[in-house]
Amino acid sequence: MMAAAERYRLGCMTSLYATLPLADALGRIRKLGYRYAAPGRTHAGETVYAADLPASKKTEVQQKFRDQGVEPFMALGGFGDVHLPGKLDQYRADLDLGASFGIPVIVGWGPWYYRTFPNIPRTVRDWEKELAQYLPALEKLVRHAESAGVTLAMKPHTGVTANAKVCMELLKRIPSERLKICWDAGNVSFYEGIHPDPDLPELAPQVRGVCIKDHLGLRGDPNFPTPGQGHIDHEQMFRTLFGAGFNGPMAIERVDGRDKKPNLTPEVTDERLAAAYRHLTSVLDQVTAPA
């Protein structure tokens, strides 16, 4: 739970240090000033966050978070293929996993509406057929989220959550306090070429989490620099969200820019997450300062 003195919860995804053991990743994250993190599935080739792990292993992983003074506050779930055979039970288990870790927000995304991104969409007929299967399955998952006491927060990723307007349409299709949005301005810029999204103010009251990534270049340009070094206006975004009552988790997802994975050593990641921390906390301190 967020302490009374805290005005915001800023963290990062442990997957940024996926090559390291989880304890080492959490230690670096805490040393940089972050107190929250979203657990990645694997670290140093070992599965550390999955529904089918033995109970003893889950307890061990939770203890590693406590030992490093880092709180798990968000998790990536997926759900784009929830309508396919066997997937609904798998994602129900993922929601239960988040609940067992005390994670309140599980981030998902919908099916892909491109045959080939960025210029060849699927046919209308194929897309409508998939939606006819996907939406009822998503509703069943939302009902499970209600019983598990977690929020399924869908993030922009083309398709049913392409931008703020489309996100609002999805929420109207399946009304529930446990189906909300995890905003991702970097994805809206990358996939849709929109920055900022003009409909975010209307969507903002429905946002329960934020995946933070910056973006540079035109639509489809895979360049995700350190937050504060791209064209995402974080101050405007946060003013819109916090002005609408937002108080959810915010996790940095990418700092890679155009670098390939071998160049993203833990030391380089440290430097970029430190720069992101300076930028984001400066903005957030201003935005959330008492009037």
Residue pairs with C-beta under 8 A, 6 or more apart in sequence:
2 9
2 247
7 284
7 285
7 288
7 289
8 242
8 247
8 250
8 284
8 288
9 35
9 36
9 73
9 247
9 248
9 249
9 250
10 34
10 36
10 250
10 252
10 277
10 280
10 281
10 284
11 29
11 34
11 35
11 36
11 37
11 38
11 70
11 71
11 73
11 74
11 249
11 250
11 251
11 252
12 29
12 34
12 37
12 38
12 251
12 252
12 253
12 273
12 276
13 37
13 38
13 40
13 76
13 251
13 252
13 253
14 22
14 25
14 26
14 29
14 37
14 38
14 39
14 40
14 43
15 38
15 40
15 41
16 25
16 252
16 254
16 255
16 269
16 273
17 24
17 25
17 28
17 29
17 43
17 266
17 269
18 25
18 40
18 42
18 43
18 44
19 43
19 44
19 266
20 28
20 43
20 44
20 266
21 43
21 44
21 46
22 39
22 43
22 44
22 46
22 48
22 61
22 64
23 64
23 67
23 68
24 266
25 40
25 43
26 37
26 64
26 65
26 67
26 68
26 70
27 68
28 266
28 269
28 270
29 37
29 68
29 70
29 273
30 68
30 69
30 70
32 270
32 273
32 274
32 277
33 274
33 277
33 281
34 70
34 273
34 277
35 69
35 70
35 71
36 70
36 71
36 72
36 73
36 74
36 249
36 251
37 65
37 70
37 71
37 72
37 73
37 251
38 72
38 73
38 74
38 75
38 76
38 107
38 249
38 251
39 48
39 49
39 61
39 65
39 72
39 75
39 101
39 103
40 48
40 49
41 47
41 48
41 49
41 50
42 48
47 53
48 57
48 61
49 61
49 75
49 97
49 101
50 97
51 90
51 93
51 94
51 96
51 97
52 93
53 61
58 97
58 100
58 101
62 72
62 101
65 71
65 72
72 101
72 102
72 103
73 103
73 104
73 105
73 249
73 251
74 103
74 105
74 106
74 107
74 182
74 209
74 249
74 251
75 94
75 97
75 98
75 101
75 103
75 105
75 106
75 107
76 106
76 107
77 91
77 94
77 95
77 98
77 106
77 107
77 108
77 152
78 91
78 94
78 108
78 109
79 91
79 108
79 109
79 110
79 138
79 141
79 152
79 154
80 108
80 109
80 110
80 111
80 112
80 157
80 159
81 87
81 111
82 88
82 91
82 134
82 137
82 138
82 141
83 111
83 130
83 133
83 134
83 136
83 137
83 138
87 137
88 137
88 140
88 141
91 141
92 141
92 144
94 106
95 106
95 141
95 144
95 145
95 148
95 150
95 152
96 148
98 104
98 106
98 148
98 150
99 148
99 149
99 150
103 150
104 150
104 151
104 249
105 150
105 151
105 153
105 182
105 208
105 209
105 248
105 249
106 145
106 150
106 151
106 152
106 153
107 153
107 154
107 155
107 182
107 209
107 211
108 152
108 153
108 154
108 155
109 154
109 155
109 156
109 157
109 159
109 161
110 134
110 138
110 154
110 157
110 158
110 159
110 160
110 161
110 170
111 130
111 131
111 134
111 159
111 160
112 157
112 158
112 159
113 121
113 122
113 127
113 158
113 159
113 162
114 120
114 121
114 122
114 158
115 121
115 122
117 158
117 191
117 220
118 191
118 219
118 220
121 127
122 130
131 160
134 160
135 160
135 173
135 174
138 174
139 174
141 152
142 152
142 174
142 176
142 178
142 179
143 176
145 151
145 152
145 176
145 178
145 179
146 176
146 177
146 178
150 178
151 177
151 178
151 179
151 180
151 208
151 209
152 178
152 179
152 180
153 180
153 181
153 182
153 207
153 208
153 209
153 248
154 160
154 161
154 167
154 170
154 179
154 180
154 181
154 182
155 161
155 181
155 182
155 183
155 184
155 187
155 209
155 211
156 162
156 163
156 164
156 167
156 183
156 184
156 187
156 188
156 191
156 192
157 184
157 187
157 191
158 191
158 192
160 166
160 169
160 170
161 167
161 170
161 181
162 188
162 191
162 192
163 188
163 192
163 194
163 197
163 199
164 188
164 197
164 198
164 199
164 200
164 202
164 203
165 199
165 203
167 181
167 203
167 206
168 199
168 202
168 203
168 206
170 179
171 179
171 180
171 181
171 206
180 206
180 207
180 208
180 209
181 203
181 206
181 207
181 208
181 209
182 207
182 208
182 209
182 210
182 211
183 200
183 203
183 207
183 209
183 210
183 211
183 237
183 241
184 210
184 211
184 213
184 253
185 195
185 196
185 197
185 213
185 215
185 232
185 234
185 237
186 211
186 212
186 213
186 214
186 215
186 224
186 230
186 232
186 253
186 254
187 211
187 213
188 194
188 195
188 197
189 195
189 215
189 219
189 230
189 231
189 232
190 215
190 219
190 220
190 221
190 222
190 224
191 219
191 220
192 219
193 218
193 219
193 220
195 215
195 231
195 232
195 233
196 232
196 233
196 236
196 237
200 237
200 240
200 241
201 240
201 244
204 240
204 241
204 243
204 244
204 246
205 244
205 245
207 241
207 244
207 246
207 248
208 246
208 248
209 248
209 249
209 250
209 251
210 241
210 246
210 248
210 249
210 250
210 251
211 251
211 253
212 227
212 234
212 250
212 251
212 252
212 253
212 276
212 280
213 224
213 227
213 232
213 252
213 253
213 254
214 224
214 225
214 226
214 227
214 228
214 229
214 230
214 231
214 232
215 221
215 223
215 224
215 225
215 230
215 231
215 232
216 223
216 224
216 225
216 229
216 230
216 231
216 257
217 223
222 258
223 230
223 257
223 258
224 230
224 254
224 255
224 256
224 257
225 255
225 257
226 255
226 257
226 272
226 275
226 276
226 279
227 234
227 252
227 255
227 276
227 279
227 280
228 234
228 275
228 276
228 279
228 280
229 257
229 275
234 279
234 280
234 283
235 283
235 286
235 287
238 283
238 284
238 287
238 288
239 287
242 287
242 288
250 280
252 273
252 276
252 280
255 269
255 272
255 273
255 276
256 264
259 268
